[in-house]
Amino acid sequence: LFARGYRPAADGKFTSIRGNVGYYTNRGGTIGVYLPGGMPEGGVIVDTQFPDPANDLLNQLKAKGQLTQLALLANTHHHGDHTSGNGVFSGLAETHVAHVRAKQNIIDSLAANDKAGTVPLPSTVFESGWSTNLPDGKETISLRHFGQAHTGGDAVIHFENANVAHIGDLLFNRRFPYIDPKAGGDIRNWAAVIKKIRKSYDKDTLYIFGHAAEGYSVVGNSSDLKAFETYLKSLKKYVKKEKKKGTSLDDLKAKTIIIPGAPEWKFGERMRDFNLAAMWELV
């Protein structure tokens, strides 16, 4: 889905953040990476983009002697730009985990596109939370589901000691987000989910985002979550007000460039209209 709107790098780039946690960008949703210092086993991969970039990342890490086996492969949610590369890493991972709804969404999405069985499925699922200690004894990974938002199966994956949380497509940094109602997404509830996340982690937490507008980072902090929460609340208020005034959806799309109260969100015209329509159906 997002491959059409995402400008791929000529070569994928791995960037370290802190505490052995980093991220990889190329084509698709941002991949989170944990590399235990001094040992090539026991790492973690969060999301997998597509097979080609997943293989590029794997080859980069193997060439540096940083990865031969994984303790964990995790998916933040089911969309193909986050899971299509699962096959590259699943055979290296002791455990493959995702939210229970995310697993079902993968199954349903593959079946709907005549691709059943082509992407490895999570072997472990959870409903509200799941955690494990990594083999190096230096890191604990916890996964939590905060409710329906981008989809019905979004997970926040927190590297507790590094205090870095991969939140997948729960945040599109300064870019109009995609919402997937058929997969359980709820744009009305999304702001409340972001608020729960802000309150659950501390001000020092760094967040890895699934996507960002050009010129913005895929890593941020609680102020970025607050800004996205403001966008979602502003969208709801704006659409509800215009609908009450009698403005048609077509007229609303035609006259809207930015959402009042959230001027930073101005990238992705097609998704802006989709956001307006999704909220229109629910307010």
C-alpha positions in Angstrom: 0.0 0.0 0.0 2.5 2.6 1.1 5.2 1.6 -1.4 3.5 3.9 -4.0 3.9 6.9 -1.6 7.2 6.1 0.0 10.4 7.3 -1.7 12.8 4.3 -1.5 16.4 4.9 -0.6 18.9 3.8 -3.2 20.5 1.7 -0.5 18.8 0.9 2.8 20.2 2.7 5.8 20.7 1.3 9.4 20.9 4.0 12.1 21.7 3.3 15.8 19.6 5.1 18.4 20.7 3.9 21.9 21.1 0.8 24.0 21.8 -1.5 21.1 18.6 -0.4 19.4 18.4 1.1 15.9 16.3 1.3 12.9 16.4 0.6 9.2 14.8 2.6 6.4 14.4 1.7 2.8 11.0 0.8 1.2 8.1 0.4 3.5 7.4 0.7 7.3 10.5 1.4 9.4 12.2 -1.7 10.8 13.4 -1.7 14.4 16.6 -3.6 15.3 18.2 -4.8 18.5 21.7 -6.1 18.2 23.3 -7.5 21.4 26.8 -6.1 21.7 29.5 -8.6 21.0 27.3 -11.5 20.0 25.6 -12.3 16.7 22.7 -14.3 18.3 19.8 -13.2 20.3 18.8 -10.1 18.4 15.4 -8.7 17.6 13.8 -7.5 14.4 10.5 -5.5 14.5 8.7 -5.4 11.2 10.2 -6.5 7.9 9.1 -4.2 5.0 9.4 -6.3 1.7 11.6 -9.2 0.8 14.2 -7.1 -1.1 14.9 -4.5 1.7 14.6 -7.2 4.3 17.4 -9.2 2.6 19.4 -6.0 2.2 19.3 -5.4 6.0 20.1 -9.1 6.8 23.1 -9.0 4.4 24.4 -5.8 5.9 24.2 -7.2 9.5 25.7 -10.6 8.5 28.6 -8.9 6.7 29.4 -7.0 9.9 29.1 -10.2 12.0 26.2 -8.7 13.9 23.4 -11.2 13.2 23.2 -15.0 12.7 20.2 -15.8 14.9 17.2 -13.9 16.4 15.6 -14.3 19.7 12.5 -12.5 18.4 10.7 -11.3 15.3 7.8 -9.0 16.0 5.2 -7.3 13.8 3.6 -4.1 14.9 0.5 -4.9 12.7 -0.4 -6.8 9.6 0.1 -4.4 6.6 2.2 -5.7 3.8 4.8 -3.0 3.9 5.5 -4.2 7.5 5.2 -8.0 7.1 6.0 -9.0 3.5 9.6 -9.6 4.4 8.7 -11.9 7.3 10.1 -14.9 5.4 13.6 -13.4 5.4 13.8 -13.4 9.2 11.2 -15.9 10.5 13.6 -18.9 10.0 16.2 -17.2 12.1 13.9 -16.4 15.0 13.1 -18.5 18.0 9.8 -16.7 18.5 7.6 -14.7 16.1 5.0 -12.6 17.9 2.2 -10.2 17.1 -1.2 -9.2 18.4 -3.9 -11.9 17.9 -5.9 -9.6 15.6 -2.8 -8.7 13.6 -2.3 -12.4 12.9 -5.8 -12.8 11.7 -5.6 -9.7 9.6 -2.5 -11.1 7.9 -4.4 -14.3 7.1 -7.4 -12.4 5.8 -5.4 -10.0 3.8 -3.4 -12.7 2.1 -6.5 -14.7 1.4 -8.2 -11.7 -0.2 -5.3 -11.2 -2.5 -4.9 -14.9 -3.5 -1.6 -15.1 -1.5 -2.6 -17.4 1.3 0.5 -19.1 2.8 3.0 -16.8 1.2 4.0 -14.9 4.3 5.0 -16.6 7.6 2.6 -16.0 10.4 3.4 -15.2 14.0 3.8 -18.4 16.1 2.9 -16.5 19.3 0.0 -14.1 19.8 -1.2 -12.0 22.7 -4.3 -9.9 23.5 -3.3 -7.2 25.9 0.4 -7.7 26.7 3.4 -10.0 26.3 7.1 -9.8 27.4 10.3 -11.7 27.4 13.9 -11.3 28.6 16.6 -11.4 25.8 19.4 -14.0 26.0 22.1 -11.3 26.6 20.5 -10.5 29.9 20.6 -6.8 29.1 17.2 -6.2 27.7 13.5 -6.9 28.2 11.0 -6.6 25.4 7.4 -5.9 26.2 4.5 -5.7 23.7 1.2 -3.9 24.5 -2.1 -3.4 22.7 -3.8 -0.1 23.6 -7.0 -0.5 21.6 -8.4 0.0 18.1 -6.6 2.8 16.2 -4.7 2.4 12.9 -6.0 -1.2 12.8 -7.6 -3.5 15.4 -4.2 -5.2 16.1 -1.6 -2.6 16.6 1.2 -3.4 19.1 3.7 -1.1 20.8 7.1 -2.9 21.1 9.1 -1.5 24.0 12.8 -2.1 24.6 12.6 -1.4 28.3 16.2 -0.8 29.2 17.0 1.2 26.2 13.6 2.9 26.6 12.9 2.8 22.9 9.4 2.0 21.7 8.5 1.0 18.1 4.9 2.0 17.6 4.6 1.1 13.9 1.8 3.0 12.1 0.2 4.3 15.3 2.0 7.5 14.3 2.7 9.0 10.9 5.1 11.8 11.6 3.6 15.0 10.0 1.9 12.9 7.3 -1.8 12.2 6.9 -2.3 8.7 8.2 -3.9 5.6 6.7 -6.8 4.1 8.6 -7.9 0.5 8.0 -11.5 0.1 9.3 -11.9 -3.3 7.7 -9.0 -4.5 9.8 -10.5 -3.1 13.0 -9.2 0.4 12.8 -11.1 3.2 14.5 -10.1 6.8 13.7 -12.3 8.2 16.4 -10.5 6.1 19.1 -7.0 6.8 17.7 -6.4 9.9 19.7 -7.3 8.1 23.0 -4.9 5.4 22.1 -2.1 7.8 21.5 -2.8 9.5 24.8 -2.7 6.1 26.6 0.7 5.5 25.0 2.0 8.9 26.1 0.9 8.2 29.7 2.3 4.7 29.8 5.9 5.6 28.9 8.1 8.4 30.3 9.4 11.6 28.8 12.8 10.0 28.0 11.2 7.4 25.8 12.2 7.5 22.2 9.6 6.3 19.7 10.2 4.7 16.3 7.4 5.6 13.8 6.3 3.5 10.9 6.3 6.5 8.5 7.3 10.1 8.3 6.7 12.9 5.8 9.8 13.9 3.7 12.1 16.0 5.8 10.8 14.6 9.1 12.4 11.8 11.2 11.0 8.3 11.9 12.2 8.7 15.5 10.7 11.2 18.0 9.5 11.7 21.5 6.3 12.4 23.5 5.9 15.8 22.0 5.5 14.2 18.6 2.8 11.9 20.0 1.1 14.9 21.5 1.1 16.7 18.1 -0.4 13.7 16.4 -3.0 13.4 19.1 -3.9 17.0 18.5 -4.2 16.3 14.8 -6.6 13.5 15.4 -8.7 15.5 17.8 -8.7 18.5 15.5 -9.8 16.3 12.6 -12.8 15.0 14.6 -13.8 18.5 15.8 -13.5 20.0 12.3 -15.4 17.2 10.5 -18.2 17.2 13.1 -18.6 20.9 12.9 -18.7 21.0 9.1 -21.2 18.1 8.9 -23.5 19.8 11.4 -23.3 23.0 9.2 -24.6 20.9 6.3 -21.3 20.8 4.3 -21.2 17.8 2.0 -18.3 15.4 2.1 -17.3 16.4 -1.5 -17.4 20.1 -0.6 -15.4 19.4 2.5 -12.7 17.6 0.6 -12.6 20.4 -2.0 -12.1 23.2 0.4 -9.8 21.5 2.9 -6.0 22.0 2.6 -5.0 21.7 6.2 -7.0 20.7 9.3 -7.7 23.7 11.5 -5.7 23.3 14.7 -3.1 21.0 13.2 -1.2 22.9 10.4 1.9 20.7 10.6 -0.1 17.9 8.9 0.0 18.9 5.3 1.6 16.0 3.4 -0.3 13.5 1.4 -3.4 14.9 -0.3 -5.0 11.5 -1.1 -4.7 10.4 2.5 -6.1 13.8 3.7 -9.3 13.1 1.8 -9.4 9.6 3.1 -9.1 10.9 6.7 -11.9 13.3 6.1 -14.1 10.5 4.7 -13.2 8.0 7.5 -14.1 10.5 10.2 -17.2 11.6 8.3 -18.6 8.1 8.6 -18.3 8.1 12.3 -19.2 11.5 13.7 
